[in-house]
Amino acid sequence: MRSRAALGLKIAAIGGLLFLHLPILLIFIYAFTTEDKSYQWPPPGLTLKWFAVTWNRPDVWAALGLSLRVAAISTAIAMLLGTLCAAAVARSRFFGREAVSLLVILPIALPGIITGISLRSAFSVADIPFSFWTIVLGHATFCIVVVYNNAVARFRRTSGSLIEASMDLGATHFQTLRFVIMPNMATALLAGGMLAFALSFDEVIVTTFTAGQQQTLPIWMLEELVRPRQRPVTNVVAMVVVLVTFLPILGAYHLSRGTETVAGQGK
């Protein structure tokens, strides 16, 4: 009976994985197809020419560069503000602390279209023209949440006695930050930053409301699907997006693995 149940669970797990990843595999396959107008199965032939075509498309490079710059700056802002907010919530006791924590998490809990509309309305009321920085501010709203969640969890697992012991031994605030706090927080912050970068790089909904006439890579892909010129080029770009987002997520997974316990926990 148990063996049948185990077999059933394995089949269900394999079915779930196939359901999740077969569409992504199809994107990879169609990036090599010789047909540039429609999707056929099986593909009529395989070729590498679309990689060369994509390489020589300046609009792809412009969109990729914009996405990378937005993701990098949004992540930097999120790392700073998310860490400071996490430190305040985890290390302080004040009235309304849980309400503050809820408000920090709210932007990522709300539907993206709500966040996008609210940001667009705020920019319009403040008479702020849509630009590179409006995209960055839009992305930073949800990137902060990712960093905050990682940082606050690590702060709560790190014993406050470590900081007290460091100060009692004569360390300055900077020395305590450098030699005690940061070594315990480093992997959590790096993992949060990687996840924030991946989330920003492939974001579509909030970007649609804050970008104006600019095109990040996901927006470029969306418009290419609506008005296709060379469909395999879109699939090649999709492969790039998958790889660029998968690698930080994989790195974050390895960094956060095995960090259930930290120095000084429970002491």
C-alpha positions as CSV (number, residue, x, y, z in Angstrom):
1,M,0.0,0.0,0.0
2,R,2.8,2.4,0.9
3,S,4.7,1.6,-2.3
4,R,1.6,2.5,-4.3
5,A,1.2,5.7,-2.4
6,A,4.8,6.6,-3.0
7,L,4.5,5.8,-6.7
8,G,1.4,7.9,-7.0
9,L,3.2,10.8,-5.3
10,K,6.2,10.5,-7.7
11,I,3.9,10.5,-10.7
12,A,2.1,13.5,-9.4
13,A,5.4,15.3,-8.8
14,I,6.7,14.5,-12.3
15,G,3.3,15.6,-13.7
16,G,3.5,18.9,-11.8
17,L,7.1,19.6,-13.0
18,L,6.2,18.8,-16.6
19,F,3.2,21.1,-16.4
20,L,5.4,23.9,-15.1
21,H,8.4,23.5,-17.3
22,L,7.2,22.1,-20.7
23,P,6.1,25.6,-21.9
24,I,9.6,27.0,-21.1
25,L,11.2,24.1,-22.9
26,L,9.0,24.9,-26.0
27,I,10.4,28.5,-25.9
28,F,13.9,27.1,-26.1
29,I,13.0,24.8,-29.0
30,Y,11.3,27.5,-31.0
31,A,14.3,29.8,-30.6
32,F,16.1,27.4,-33.0
33,T,13.3,26.8,-35.5
34,T,13.8,27.7,-39.2
35,E,10.1,29.0,-39.5
36,D,9.7,32.7,-38.7
37,K,6.0,33.2,-39.2
38,S,4.1,30.5,-37.2
39,Y,4.6,27.8,-34.7
40,Q,4.6,24.3,-36.0
41,W,5.1,21.0,-34.2
42,P,7.5,19.4,-34.8
43,P,9.6,22.3,-36.0
44,P,10.3,22.1,-39.7
45,G,14.1,22.5,-39.0
46,L,16.6,23.8,-36.6
47,T,19.0,26.7,-37.1
48,L,21.2,29.1,-35.2
49,K,20.6,32.1,-37.4
50,W,18.1,33.7,-35.1
51,F,20.8,34.2,-32.5
52,A,22.8,36.2,-35.0
53,V,19.7,38.2,-36.0
54,T,19.0,39.0,-32.3
55,W,22.6,40.0,-31.7
56,N,22.3,42.6,-34.5
57,R,19.0,44.1,-33.4
58,P,19.7,47.4,-31.7
59,D,16.2,47.6,-30.2
60,V,16.9,44.4,-28.3
61,W,20.2,45.8,-26.9
62,A,18.5,49.0,-25.9
63,A,15.7,47.2,-24.1
64,L,18.2,44.8,-22.4
65,G,20.4,47.7,-21.3
66,L,17.4,49.6,-19.8
67,S,16.2,46.5,-17.9
68,L,19.7,45.8,-16.5
69,R,20.1,49.4,-15.3
70,V,16.7,49.6,-13.8
71,A,17.1,46.3,-12.0
72,A,20.6,47.2,-10.7
73,I,19.5,50.6,-9.3
74,S,16.2,49.3,-7.9
75,T,18.0,46.5,-6.2
76,A,20.5,49.0,-4.7
77,I,17.7,51.2,-3.3
78,A,15.9,48.1,-2.0
79,M,19.0,46.8,-0.3
80,L,19.5,50.1,1.6
81,L,15.9,50.8,2.5
82,G,14.8,47.2,3.1
83,T,17.7,46.5,5.4
84,L,17.2,49.7,7.5
85,C,13.5,49.0,7.8
86,A,14.2,45.4,8.8
87,A,16.6,46.5,11.4
88,A,14.1,48.9,12.9
89,V,11.3,46.4,13.0
90,A,13.4,43.5,14.3
91,R,15.5,45.3,16.8
92,S,13.1,47.9,18.2
93,R,10.0,47.7,20.3
94,F,7.4,50.4,19.5
95,F,3.7,50.9,19.2
96,G,2.4,49.8,15.8
97,R,5.5,47.8,14.9
98,E,3.4,45.0,13.3
99,A,1.3,47.5,11.4
100,V,4.6,49.0,10.0
101,S,5.7,45.5,9.0
102,L,2.3,44.9,7.2
103,L,2.6,48.2,5.3
104,V,6.1,47.3,4.1
105,I,4.9,44.0,2.7
106,L,1.7,45.4,1.2
107,P,3.1,46.5,-2.2
108,I,4.0,43.0,-3.2
109,A,0.8,41.5,-1.7
110,L,-1.4,43.8,-3.8
111,P,-2.1,43.0,-7.4
112,G,0.5,44.6,-9.7
113,I,-2.1,46.5,-11.6
114,I,-3.2,48.3,-8.3
115,T,0.4,49.3,-7.6
116,G,0.9,50.4,-11.2
117,I,-2.3,52.6,-11.2
118,S,-1.5,54.1,-7.8
119,L,2.1,55.0,-8.9
120,R,0.9,56.5,-12.2
121,S,-1.7,58.6,-10.4
122,A,0.9,59.8,-7.9
123,F,3.3,60.8,-10.6
124,S,0.6,62.6,-12.5
125,V,-0.5,64.5,-9.3
126,A,3.1,65.4,-8.6
127,D,3.6,66.4,-12.2
128,I,6.6,64.0,-12.5
129,P,7.3,63.1,-16.2
130,F,7.7,59.5,-17.0
131,S,11.3,58.6,-17.3
132,F,14.0,56.1,-16.3
133,W,13.6,57.1,-12.7
134,T,9.8,56.6,-12.5
135,I,10.5,53.0,-13.6
136,V,13.2,52.6,-10.9
137,L,10.8,54.0,-8.2
138,G,8.1,51.7,-9.3
139,H,10.3,48.6,-9.2
140,A,11.9,49.7,-5.9
141,T,8.4,49.5,-4.2
142,F,8.3,45.7,-4.5
143,C,12.0,45.0,-4.5
144,I,12.2,46.5,-1.0
145,V,9.7,43.9,0.2
146,V,12.0,41.0,-1.0
147,V,15.0,42.4,0.7
148,Y,13.0,43.2,3.9
149,N,11.6,39.7,4.2
150,N,15.1,38.1,4.0
151,A,16.7,40.7,6.3
152,V,14.0,40.7,9.0
153,A,14.0,36.9,9.2
154,R,17.8,36.9,9.7
155,F,17.7,39.7,12.2
156,R,15.2,37.8,14.3
157,R,17.3,34.7,14.2
158,T,20.5,36.6,15.3
159,S,20.9,36.9,19.0
160,G,21.0,40.5,20.4
161,S,23.5,39.3,22.9
162,L,26.2,39.2,20.2
163,I,25.8,43.0,19.7
164,E,25.8,43.6,23.4
165,A,28.9,41.5,23.9
166,S,30.7,43.4,21.1
167,M,29.9,46.7,22.7
168,D,30.9,45.5,26.2
169,L,34.2,44.4,24.8
170,G,34.9,48.0,23.6
171,A,33.9,47.8,19.9
172,T,32.6,50.9,18.3
173,H,29.3,51.0,16.4
174,F,31.1,50.7,13.1
175,Q,33.2,47.8,14.3
176,T,30.2,46.0,15.6
177,L,28.4,46.5,12.3
178,R,31.5,45.3,10.3
179,F,32.6,42.3,12.3
180,V,29.4,41.1,14.0
181,I,26.2,42.2,12.2
182,M,27.4,42.1,8.6
183,P,28.9,38.6,8.7
184,N,25.6,37.2,10.1
185,M,23.5,39.2,7.6
186,A,25.6,39.0,4.4
187,T,24.1,35.9,2.9
188,A,20.5,37.0,3.6
189,L,21.1,40.4,2.1
190,L,22.8,39.0,-0.9
191,A,20.1,36.5,-1.5
192,G,17.4,39.2,-1.1
193,G,19.3,41.4,-3.5
194,M,19.5,38.6,-6.1
195,L,15.8,37.9,-5.8
196,A,15.0,41.6,-6.1
197,F,17.2,41.9,-9.2
198,A,15.4,38.9,-10.8
199,L,12.0,40.3,-9.9
200,S,12.8,43.7,-11.3
201,F,14.4,42.4,-14.5
202,D,11.3,40.5,-15.7
203,E,8.5,42.8,-14.3
204,V,5.8,43.9,-16.7
205,I,2.7,45.2,-15.1
206,V,4.1,48.0,-12.9
207,T,6.5,48.9,-15.7
208,T,3.6,49.3,-18.1
209,F,2.2,52.1,-15.9
210,T,5.5,53.9,-15.1
211,A,7.6,53.6,-18.2
212,G,5.9,56.1,-20.6
213,Q,7.4,55.5,-24.0
214,Q,10.4,53.5,-22.8
215,Q,10.8,49.8,-23.4
216,T,12.3,47.4,-20.9
217,L,13.0,43.9,-22.2
218,P,9.7,42.4,-21.0
219,I,7.7,45.3,-22.5
220,W,9.6,44.8,-25.8
221,M,8.7,41.1,-25.8
222,L,5.1,41.9,-25.1
223,E,4.9,44.3,-28.0
224,E,6.7,41.9,-30.3
225,L,4.1,39.2,-29.5
226,V,1.3,41.6,-30.4
227,R,3.0,42.8,-33.6
228,P,5.4,40.0,-34.5
229,R,8.1,40.6,-37.1
230,Q,10.4,37.7,-36.4
231,R,8.9,35.4,-33.8
232,P,12.0,33.3,-33.2
233,V,13.8,36.5,-32.1
234,T,11.3,36.9,-29.3
235,N,12.0,33.3,-28.3
236,V,15.7,33.9,-28.2
237,V,15.2,37.0,-26.0
238,A,12.9,34.9,-23.8
239,M,15.8,32.4,-23.3
240,V,17.9,35.3,-22.2
241,V,15.3,36.5,-19.7
242,V,14.9,32.9,-18.3
243,L,18.7,32.6,-17.8
244,V,19.1,36.1,-16.4
245,T,16.4,35.5,-13.8
246,F,17.2,31.9,-13.1
247,L,20.8,32.4,-12.2
248,P,20.1,35.0,-9.4
249,I,17.3,32.8,-8.0
250,L,19.6,29.8,-8.0
251,G,22.3,31.8,-6.3
252,A,19.9,33.0,-3.7
253,Y,18.8,29.5,-3.1
254,H,22.3,28.3,-2.4
255,L,23.1,31.3,-0.2
256,S,20.0,30.8,1.9
257,R,20.4,27.1,2.2
258,G,21.6,25.8,5.5
259,T,21.1,29.1,7.3
260,E,18.4,27.9,9.7
261,T,20.8,28.6,12.5
262,V,23.1,31.6,12.8
263,A,25.8,32.6,15.2
264,G,24.6,33.3,18.7
265,Q,21.0,32.0,18.1
266,G,19.3,31.0,21.2
267,K,22.0,32.2,23.5
